[in-house]
């Protein structure tokens, strides 16, 4: 592979990396050109994030070499990478939660000009860049108080405010709606025309590869199996490259008897941590054997509703009933004991304990019930057998169920959380927020099929997703949120994806 071409910004040659004897990257080579968007795809655990982290200096390769503009370089730390003009937006936010967006940007800058002037300049830079992209962001509130998709947008905008020539994006649209994703990619394309820049991004959304990339590289089991200009690639090529075979994309939707109401919400309102009313007079119900989808743009209130249902936030008005029991002021533990499962947004940060083992994380909602516990004594053998079954059934790639969860890739963390909630025997209501975010296309279809199977078994399901295709394929009813209120409730068969998107943006049918 040439390393000295004038338009080639970076070349990686034969990069290899292993962790505890498990190969993450095996002789990975690719080149990134100025003015070009290069997509990196592969199944969960294929080595995409590891490779990106090597480019950014988070990991050191066991073998291989990196060249920038033809010169060999050693990137020993993330700060070293930033000094060489490289920055990465991680799949899960790396922002400091107690600070706002402006202060998070200042942390990347030189303080020699004085802290207060830097704050002013950072605020103006963020405001200008969000305007260029078309976002409307809350730059003053602490990151912790913002929704996950809002944090992702801020991290992207913060990075674009810096003087870089290589932008690395790890799953940048996993928490964005299709409209927001299109907005981002168009802004990135415009950015390529304004400065000498190369962009490397990973995604599991094949349409984002075919629609926006100039080149694509496919990793499978740590190795490059395909690397070509996008004009020479078809969707079938990408699917086979990722999975190693063609995939049956059909879904079996078992018949279900829609019966008793399992979730009832009446006239519910909620104010967030800043005192802003983000939910206004929400009323909806979910029956056993029914999937109700909630769609809406960022800050529409749909994510806050999930947290209110689960007792993580408290309603300021209204009533919630689960299994005909009022739970408006109940604790999360009480709600879980009523047979409610929850896959939250940004799941690996709030639903896992990274230093606990895979087996222990699978027990977080069941550790104190039979058969896993008897008279407050854990039955470790039963817990381990259960974990082995979950890992196998949901294809969680781990060296052992005794390994800490922090060693899993982001996609495998997501599968671990889904496995924990879906394998519970007492489930009668599932609250799912972006359950397939960060999962490869094969795994996504398997999760979709399991959701439909649970529906067939009489489980009531609330599906909140940025993936409108997911909403459309799985749901019986679609409820669209707009600025904290319900804009409309529709049979799923009535609406196309474009119609859903239009109502999300305007609040009007």
Secondary structure, DSSP 8 states (H G I E B T S, - for coil): --S--TTEEEEEEEEEEEETTEEEEEEEEEEEETT-EEEEEESTTSSHHHHHHHHTTSS--SEEEEEETTEEE---SHHHHHHTTEEEE-SS--S-TTSBHHHHHHTTS-GGG-HHHHHHHHHHHHHHHHHHHT-----SSBGGGS-HHHHHHHHHHHHHTS--SEEEEESTTTTS-HHHHHHHHHHHHHHHHHSS-EEEEE-S-HHHHHHH-SEEEEEETTEEEEEEEGGG--HHHHHHHHHSS--------------SEEEEEEEEEEE-TTS-EEEEEEEEEEETT-EEEEE--TTSSHHHHHHHHTTSS--SEEEEEETTEE-TT--HHHHHHTTEEEE-TTHHHHS--TTSBHHHHTTTTTTTSTTTEETTEE-HHHHHHHHHHHHHHTT---S-TTSBGGGS-HHHHHHHHHHHHHT-TT-SEEEEESTTTT--HHHHHHHHHHHHHHHHTT-EEEEE-S-HHHHHHH-SEEEEEETTEEEEEEEGGG--HHHHHHHHHHS--
